[in-house]
C-alpha cells in the first residue's frame, strides 16, 4: 500500500492543486447520492410496514400520518436523482479537465531536450504515455476515490442507523462494513497488480507491433519478416487475452466475496432485529428499516471492484508519467539590462552521459535590434546555445537573461490539420486577416490563393502536400505571428534551393527591422545578413567580428557558399 501511494503521489498532488472545488463537489454529490438511496430504501420499508400495521385497526388507520413519510420518500427520491445527475456532470467535467491538464504537462515534460532525445529512439512511447497511460489515470478518481468516499459515508450512515437501535450494533456494523468493504478491494488490487502489469505491457506491445506492421509492410515483405511479425502480434494478443481473463476472474471472485459479506450482514441484521422485536425493544417498522439498510449497505463498496482491479494499471501509468509532468507555465527567464536582448554569463552545458561539456564557460551579449550569426562546424555547440536561450535546455552553471524569444528550428513541424490551425499554433487568437497578412509576408499568398478551401485546406501528416519551400514559408509565417522581440533561427534556409533560400532571407530581413536576430549557420548567404559574426568551436567563442572589419570578411569567406 505504501508503494502504491508513492507511485500515485505526483498525480494526487496534481489533483489537489487542480480543480479542487470540482473534485470535492463530485465526491460530496456521490456521497449524497448513496445516502439518499439508503434513506429512501430504509424509509420506504418503514413506511410500508407501518402502513400495513396501521391498517389492521380503524382507529390507528385514521390517526396514522401518511403525509410526512410520503414527503420524505419523495424528497429522497428527487434528491437521489438530482445528486446522481450532478455527480455525473461534475465528476466527469473535473476528470476530463484533469486529463487535458495531465496531457499538456506530460507533453511539455516530454518535449524537454533530454526527454525528447530518449523518446526519439522509441517514438511510439510518447503516444502510449499520452493516450494509454493518461486514460488509465481517469479510474483513479472515478473508480477509486469517488466510490471510496461514498462507500465510507454509507458505512458511517449505516453505523449511525444501527447505533440508534442499539449502540453495540452500530459499532459492529460500521467495523464490519469498513473491514470487508475496503478489505476485499485491497486484496483484489494486490492480486491484480501483477496481471495488470502484464496487460499493460501486452497492450503496448500489441499496439506497437500493429503500427510497425501497417507502416512497414513493404520492408517486412522484402526482408521476409512478415510472417514473424504476424506471429509476434498473435503472441502479444494472446498475452493480452490471458491477462484480461485473470483480471476478470479476480473481479468475479471479489464480487462473490462481496455477496457473501452482504449475506452475512443481512443475516446478522435479521437475527438482531428479530431478537429486539421479540423483547419489545423495537417495532416491526424499525426492524424493516434496519434490514433494508443492511441490504443496501455494501452496494457502494461493490463499485470499488473495477477500480481495485485497474489500480495496478493506474499505478504503472502514474509511475511512468509522474516524473515527466512539467508545469503548464514555467517561470520566465530574468530580463536583461536595458538595451540588451540577451545576456549569457559563464554558461556551461553537458549532455547526459557526456564526458565533457558541449558549452563551456561561455559569455555572450546581444544588443537590442542587432543581427548576430553564430558560425562554426557541426557539433561546435551552435544549436545547443540557441536552445539555452530558447529555454529548451537548462545550463548546469551560469546566468541566462533574455527577453521572450521565438525559435525557428531546422525542421518544420506541421500537423494533420487545417493550414489556418497550423498557423494558429503561433497565435491562437489570430483572425483570418492576421493569418493572411503573415502568409503574404512569408511569400505564400499566391499558393494559398490557388487553394479551393484557402486557410481551411487540410494538410497531411507532417505537412504532406507541401513542398520543402512551402513548408518553410509556412513556418516563417508562424514566426511572424509571434509577438516576441528576439528571433532565434537555426539554419533557416537549410535544404532549400538558392532562389527560394534568398527570397526567404530577404523576407526575414524585411520583417526583422525591429527585432533582434540570432542565427546559427554555416552557410554564407545566411551569415551575410548579420551585423556581427561569432565563431564557436568546441563550445567556446574563438573569434568575433563586426561588419566593416576585415576579420568579418575573412570569417564570412570560410563559410559554405550555397
C-alpha positions in Angstrom: 0.0 0.0 0.0 2.9 2.4 0.8 4.4 1.6 -2.6 1.1 2.4 -4.3 0.8 5.7 -2.6 4.3 6.6 -3.5 3.6 5.9 -7.2 0.4 7.9 -7.1 1.8 10.8 -5.1 2.7 13.1 -8.1 -0.8 12.6 -9.7 -2.6 13.0 -6.4 -0.7 16.2 -5.8 -1.8 17.5 -9.2 -5.4 16.5 -8.4 -5.2 18.6 -5.2 -3.6 21.6 -6.9 -6.1 21.3 -9.8 -9.9 21.9 -9.8 -10.1 21.0 -6.1 -13.6 22.5 -5.7 -15.0 20.4 -8.5 -13.3 17.2 -7.3 -14.6 17.7 -3.7 -18.1 18.7 -5.0 -18.2 15.5 -7.1 -17.2 13.5 -4.0 -19.9 15.2 -1.9 -22.5 14.6 -4.6 -21.6 11.0 -4.9 -21.9 10.6 -1.1 -25.3 12.4 -1.2 -26.5 10.0 -3.9 -25.6 6.9 -1.8 -27.0 8.4 1.4 -30.2 9.4 -0.4 -30.6 5.9 -1.7 -30.1 4.3 1.7 -32.5 6.8 3.3 -35.1 6.2 0.5 -34.9 2.4 0.9 -35.0 2.4 4.7 -37.8 5.0 4.9 -39.9 3.1 2.3 -39.5 -0.1 4.2 -40.5 1.6 7.4 -43.5 3.3 5.8 -44.9 0.2 4.1 -44.6 -1.9 7.3 -46.0 0.9 9.4 -48.9 1.4 7.0 -49.7 -2.3 6.9 -49.8 -2.5 10.7 -51.9 0.7 11.0 -54.4 -0.8 8.5 -55.2 -3.6 11.0 -57.1 -1.1 13.1 -59.6 1.5 12.0 -58.6 3.9 14.8 -54.9 3.5 14.0 -55.5 4.0 10.3 -57.4 7.2 10.9 -54.7 8.6 13.2 -51.7 7.4 11.1 -49.7 10.3 9.4 -49.1 9.2 5.8 -48.1 12.7 4.6 -44.8 13.2 6.4 -43.2 9.8 5.4 -44.6 10.3 1.9 -42.9 13.7 1.7 -39.7 12.2 3.0 -39.8 9.4 0.4 -40.5 12.0 -2.4 -37.7 14.2 -1.1 -35.1 11.4 -1.0 -36.2 10.1 -4.5 -35.7 13.6 -6.0 -32.5 14.2 -4.1 -31.1 10.9 -5.3 -31.9 11.7 -8.9 -30.6 15.3 -8.7 -27.4 14.4 -6.9 -26.7 11.5 -9.3 -27.1 13.8 -12.3 -24.9 16.5 -10.6 -22.3 13.9 -9.6 -22.0 12.6 -13.2 -21.8 16.1 -14.5 -19.2 17.4 -12.0 -17.0 14.3 -11.7 -16.7 13.8 -15.5 -16.1 17.5 -16.1 -13.4 17.6 -13.5 -11.8 14.4 -14.7 -11.7 15.5 -18.4 -10.2 18.8 -17.3 -7.6 17.0 -15.3 -6.7 14.6 -18.1 -6.3 17.5 -20.5 -4.0 19.2 -17.9 -2.1 15.9 -17.5 -1.6 15.5 -21.3 -0.3 19.1 -21.6 2.1 18.7 -18.7 3.3 15.3 -20.0 3.8 16.7 -23.5 5.7 19.7 -22.1 7.8 17.4 -19.9 8.5 15.0 -22.8 9.4 18.0 -25.1 12.4 18.8 -22.8 15.6 18.2 -24.6 16.9 15.2 -22.7 13.5 13.5 -22.5 12.9 14.2 -26.2 16.3 12.5 -27.0 15.2 9.4 -25.1 11.8 9.3 -26.8 13.3 9.8 -30.3 14.6 6.2 -30.1 11.0 5.0 -29.3 8.6 7.4 -30.9 5.6 5.2 -30.1 6.3 5.5 -26.4 5.2 9.1 -26.2 1.9 8.2 -28.0 1.3 5.5 -25.4 2.0 7.8 -22.5 -0.3 10.5 -23.9 -3.1 8.0 -24.6 -2.9 4.7 -22.8 -1.3 5.9 -19.6 -3.3 9.1 -19.3 -6.5 7.3 -19.9 -5.6 4.8 -17.2 -5.4 7.6 -14.7 -9.1 8.6 -15.0 -10.0 5.5 -13.0 -8.1 6.8 -10.0 -10.8 9.5 -9.3 -13.9 8.0 -11.0 -13.4 4.4 -9.8 -11.4 4.6 -6.7 -11.5 8.0 -4.9 -15.2 8.8 -5.5 -16.6 5.3 -4.8 -14.4 5.0 -1.7 -15.6 8.3 -0.3 -19.3 7.4 -1.0 -18.8 3.9 0.5 -17.2 5.3 3.7 -20.1 7.7 4.0 -22.6 4.8 3.6 -20.7 2.7 6.3 -20.9 5.7 8.7 -24.6 6.2 8.0 -25.3 2.5 8.5 -23.4 2.5 11.7 -25.4 5.6 13.0 -28.7 4.0 11.9 -27.9 0.8 13.8 -26.5 2.8 16.7 -29.9 4.4 17.3 -31.3 0.9 17.6 -28.5 -0.5 19.7 -25.1 1.2 20.1 -23.1 -2.0 20.0 -24.9 -3.0 16.8 -23.9 0.4 15.2 -20.3 -0.1 16.2 -20.2 -3.7 15.0 -21.9 -2.9 11.6 -19.6 0.0 10.9 -16.5 -2.0 11.7 -17.8 -4.9 9.6 -18.5 -2.7 6.6 -15.2 -0.9 6.7 -13.2 -4.1 7.2 -14.8 -6.2 4.5 -15.9 -3.3 2.2 -12.4 -1.9 2.0 -10.5 -5.2 2.7 -11.9 -7.0 -0.3 -10.9 -4.3 -2.9 -7.4 -4.1 -1.2 -6.8 -7.8 -1.5 -8.2 -7.8 -5.1 -5.8 -4.9 -6.0 -2.9 -6.8 -4.6 -3.6 -9.9 -6.6 -4.5 -8.0 -9.7 -1.3 -5.8 -9.8 0.9 -8.4 -11.4 -1.7 -9.2 -14.1 -2.4 -5.5 -14.7 1.3 -5.0 -15.3 1.2 -7.9 -17.8 -1.8 -6.5 -19.5 -0.3 -3.0 -19.8 2.9 -4.4 -21.4 1.0 -6.7 -23.7 -1.3 -3.9 -24.9 1.6 -1.6 -25.6 3.5 -4.4 -27.4 0.4 -5.2 -29.5 -0.2 -1.6 -30.5 3.5 -1.0 -31.3 3.7 -4.2 -33.4 0.4 -3.4 -35.3 1.8 0.1 -36.1 5.0 -1.5 -37.3 3.1 -3.9 -39.5 0.9 -1.2 -41.0 3.7 1.3 -41.6 6.4 -1.1 -42.6 4.7 -3.7 -44.7 6.9 -3.2 -47.7 10.1 -3.5 -45.7 8.8 -6.6 -43.8 7.9 -8.3 -47.0 11.2 -7.5 -48.6 13.1 -8.8 -45.6 10.9 -11.9 -45.4 9.7 -11.0 -41.9 6.0 -10.5 -42.5 5.1 -13.9 -41.0 7.3 -13.4 -38.0 5.7 -10.0 -37.4 2.2 -11.6 -37.6 3.2 -14.3 -35.2 4.5 -11.7 -32.8 1.2 -9.8 -33.0 -0.7 -13.0 -32.3 1.6 -13.7 -29.3 1.0 -10.2 -27.9 -2.7 -10.6 -28.4 -2.8 -13.9 -26.6 -0.8 -12.4 -23.7 -3.3 -9.6 -23.5 -6.3 -12.0 -23.6 -4.7 -14.1 -20.8 -4.2 -11.1 -18.6 -7.7 -9.9 -19.2 -9.0 -13.3 -18.3 -7.1 -13.3 -15.0 -8.3 -9.8 -14.2 -11.9 -10.7 -14.9 -11.6 -13.8 -12.7 -10.3 -11.6 -9.8 -13.1 -9.2 -10.3 -15.6 -12.0 -10.3 -14.2 -13.5 -7.1 -14.3 -10.1 -5.4 -17.9 -9.8 -6.5 -18.7 -13.2 -4.9 -16.8 -12.1 -1.7 -19.0 -9.0 -1.5 -22.1 -11.2 -2.0 -21.1 -13.4 0.9 -20.3 -10.4 3.1 -23.6 -8.8 2.3 -25.5 -12.0 3.0 -23.7 -12.3 6.4 -24.6 -8.7 7.2 -28.2 -9.2 6.3 -28.4 -12.4 8.3 -26.9 -10.7 11.3 -29.4 -7.8 10.9 -32.3 -10.2 10.8 -31.2 -12.1 13.9 -30.6 -8.9 15.9 -33.8 -7.2 14.8 -35.9 -10.3 15.4 -34.5 -10.6 18.9 -35.2 -6.9 19.6 -38.7 -7.2 18.3 -39.3 -10.3 20.4 -38.2 -8.4 23.5 -40.4 -5.4 22.5 -37.4 -3.0 22.3 -38.3 -2.0 18.7 -41.3 -2.3 16.5 -41.7 -4.1 13.2 -41.3 -0.9 11.1 -37.9 -0.1 12.6 -36.9 -3.7 12.1 -37.8 -3.4 8.4 -35.9 -0.1 8.1 -32.8 -1.7 9.7 -32.9 -4.8 7.4 -33.4 -2.8 4.2 -30.5 -0.5 5.2 -28.3 -3.7 5.7 -29.4 -5.0 2.3 -28.1 -1.8 0.6 -25.1 -1.1 2.9 -22.5 -3.0 0.9 -23.7 -1.9 -2.5 -21.5 1.3 -2.6 -18.4 -0.8 -1.8 -19.0 -3.1 -4.8 -18.4 -0.1 -7.1 -14.7 -0.4 -6.0 -14.3 -3.8 -7.6 -13.3 -2.5 -11.1 -11.2 0.3 -9.6 -9.3 -2.2 -7.5 -8.6 -4.4 -10.5 -7.4 -1.4 -12.5 -5.4 0.1 -9.7 -2.3 -1.8 -10.8 -2.6 -0.3 -14.3 -3.2 3.1 -12.8 -0.1 2.8 -10.6 2.0 1.8 -13.6 0.7 4.7 -15.6 1.4 7.1 -12.7 4.9 5.8 -12.3 5.6 6.3 -16.0 4.2 9.8 -16.3 4.8 11.2 -12.8 8.4 12.1 -13.3 7.7 13.7 -16.7 4.9 16.1 -15.6 6.1 19.7 -16.3 4.4 22.8 -15.1 1.9 24.4 -17.5 3.8 27.7 -17.4 7.3 27.9 -16.3 8.9 30.8 -14.6 10.1 33.4 -17.2 13.8 34.0 -17.5 15.3 37.1 -15.9 15.1 40.2 -18.1 18.5 41.5 -19.4 19.7 45.1 -18.8 18.2 47.9 -20.9 19.4 48.0 -24.4 20.2 44.3 -24.3 18.1 41.5 -25.8 20.0 38.6 -24.3 22.9 38.2 -21.9 24.7 35.0 -21.1 27.3 34.8 -18.3 29.6 31.8 -17.7 27.2 29.3 -19.3 28.2 25.6 -19.3 26.1 22.7 -20.5 26.8 19.0 -20.5 24.6 16.4 -22.3 23.6 13.3 -20.5 26.5 10.7 -20.2 28.9 13.2 -22.0 32.5 13.2 -20.8 32.9 16.9 -21.4 30.6 19.9 -21.7 29.2 20.9 -25.1 29.2 24.6 -23.9 32.0 25.6 -21.6 32.1 28.9 -19.6 30.6 30.9 -22.4 29.5 34.6 -22.1 27.6 36.5 -24.8 25.6 39.7 -25.1 23.2 40.7 -27.9 22.2 44.3 -28.3 18.6 45.2 -29.0 18.0 45.3 -32.7 21.2 43.6 -33.6 21.6 40.6 -36.0 24.2 38.1 -35.0 25.3 35.0 -36.8 26.8 32.0 -34.9 29.1 30.2 -37.2 31.1 27.0 -36.7 31.4 23.4 -37.7 28.6 20.9 -37.0 28.8 19.9 -33.3 30.5 23.1 -32.2 27.5 24.0 -30.0 25.6 26.5 -32.1 22.2 24.7 -31.8 22.8 24.0 -28.1 23.5 27.7 -27.4 20.3 28.7 -29.2 18.3 26.1 -27.3 19.6 27.5 -24.0 18.4 31.0 -24.9 15.0 29.5 -26.1 14.7 27.8 -22.6 14.7 24.3 -24.0 17.9 23.4 -22.2 18.9 24.5 -18.6 22.6 25.2 -18.1 24.4 23.4 -15.3 26.0 26.7 -14.4 25.9 30.3 -15.4 23.2 33.0 -15.8 20.8 33.5 -18.7 19.0 36.8 -19.1 16.8 37.2 -22.1 13.6 38.8 -23.5 10.9 36.4 -24.7 12.2 34.6 -27.8 10.8 32.5 -30.7 12.8 29.7 -32.1 12.7 28.6 -35.8 14.3 25.2 -35.9 15.9 23.4 -38.8 12.9 21.1 -39.1 9.4 22.4 -39.9 6.9 20.8 -37.6 3.4 20.7 -39.3 0.4 18.7 -38.3 -2.5 16.9 -39.9 -4.8 19.8 -39.5 -6.0 22.8 -41.5 -3.5 25.3 -42.8 -5.0 28.0 -40.6 -4.9 26.0 -37.4 -1.2 25.1 -38.1 -0.6 28.9 -38.2 -2.6 29.5 -35.0 -0.1 27.4 -33.1 1.8 30.7 -33.0 -1.1 32.9 -32.0 -4.4 31.1 -31.1 -6.3 34.4 -31.1 -5.3 35.4 -34.6 -8.1 36.1 -37.0 -8.1 35.2 -40.7 -6.9 38.7 -41.7 -3.8 38.4 -39.5 -3.1 34.9 -40.8 -3.3 36.1 -44.4 -1.0 39.1 -43.6 1.6 36.7 -42.2 1.2 34.4 -45.2 1.7 37.3 -47.6 4.8 38.5 -45.7 6.2 34.9 -46.0 5.6 34.8 -49.7 3.0 32.1 -49.5 0.0 34.2 -50.6 -0.2 33.0 -54.3 -0.1 29.4 -53.2 -2.9 29.9 -50.6 -5.0 31.9 -53.1 -4.8 28.9 -55.5 -6.3 26.6 -52.9 -10.1 26.0 -53.2 -10.5 26.0 -49.4 -7.9 28.6 -48.6 -7.0 28.6 -44.9 -9.3 25.7 -44.3 -7.3 23.4 -46.5 -6.3 20.2 -44.7 -2.6 19.3 -44.6 -1.3 15.7 -44.4 0.7 14.2 -41.6 3.9 16.2 -41.3 2.7 18.8 -43.8 2.3 16.2 -46.5 1.2 18.0 -49.7 3.6 21.0 -49.3 7.0 21.3 -50.9 10.0 22.0 -48.8 10.0 25.6 -49.7 6.2 26.0 -49.0 6.6 24.3 -45.6 9.5 26.6 -44.7 7.5 29.6 -45.7 4.6 28.4 -43.5 6.9 28.1 -40.6 8.2 31.6 -41.3 4.6 32.9 -41.3 4.2 31.3 -37.8 7.4 33.2 -36.8 5.9 36.5 -38.0 2.7 35.8 -35.9 4.7 35.5 -32.7 4.8 38.7 -30.6 8.4 38.4 -29.4 11.3 40.8 -30.0 14.0 38.1 -30.2 14.1 35.6 -33.1 16.3 32.5 -32.9 16.9 31.0 -36.3 18.6 27.6 -36.6 19.8 27.3 -40.2 16.6 28.8 -41.6 17.3 28.0 -45.3 18.9 24.6 -45.0 17.7 22.2 -47.7 16.2 25.0 -49.9 17.3 25.8 -53.5 19.3 29.0 -53.9 16.4 31.2 -55.2 13.9 30.1 -52.6 16.6 30.5 -49.9 17.5 34.0 -50.9 13.8 35.0 -51.1 13.3 33.7 -47.5 16.4 35.6 -46.3 15.1 38.8 -47.9 11.7 38.5 -46.3 13.3 37.7 -42.9 15.5 40.8 -43.3 12.4 43.0 -44.1 10.3 41.8 -41.2 13.2 41.8 -38.7 13.7 45.6 -38.7 12.5 46.0 -35.1 13.7 42.5 -33.9 16.9 41.1 -32.6 18.1 38.1 -34.5 20.5 35.3 -33.6 21.2 32.9 -36.5 23.0 29.6 -36.2 24.5 28.8 -39.6 27.4 27.5 -41.7 26.0 29.0 -44.9 27.4 32.2 -46.2 24.0 33.6 -47.6 22.5 33.4 -44.1 25.5 35.0 -42.4 25.6 37.9 -44.8 22.6 39.5 -43.2 24.4 39.7 -39.8 25.8 42.8 -38.2 28.2 40.6 -36.2 29.8 37.2 -36.6 30.7 34.9 -33.7 32.7 31.8 -34.3 32.2 28.9 -31.9 34.5 25.9 -31.6 34.1 23.1 -29.0 31.6 25.1 -27.0 33.8 28.3 -26.8 33.8 31.6 -28.6 37.1 31.7 -30.5 36.5 34.8 -32.6 34.1 37.7 -33.2 33.9 40.4 -35.8 31.6 43.2 -36.7 30.5 44.3 -40.2 33.1 46.7 -41.8 36.0 45.0 -40.1 38.5 43.0 -42.2 38.0 40.0 -39.9 34.3 40.0 -40.8 35.0 39.3 -44.5 37.7 36.8 -43.6 35.2 34.8 -41.4 32.5 35.1 -44.0 34.8 33.7 -46.7 35.2 30.5 -44.7 31.5 29.6 -44.9 29.8 27.4 -47.5 28.5 29.4 -50.4 25.3 27.6 -51.3 
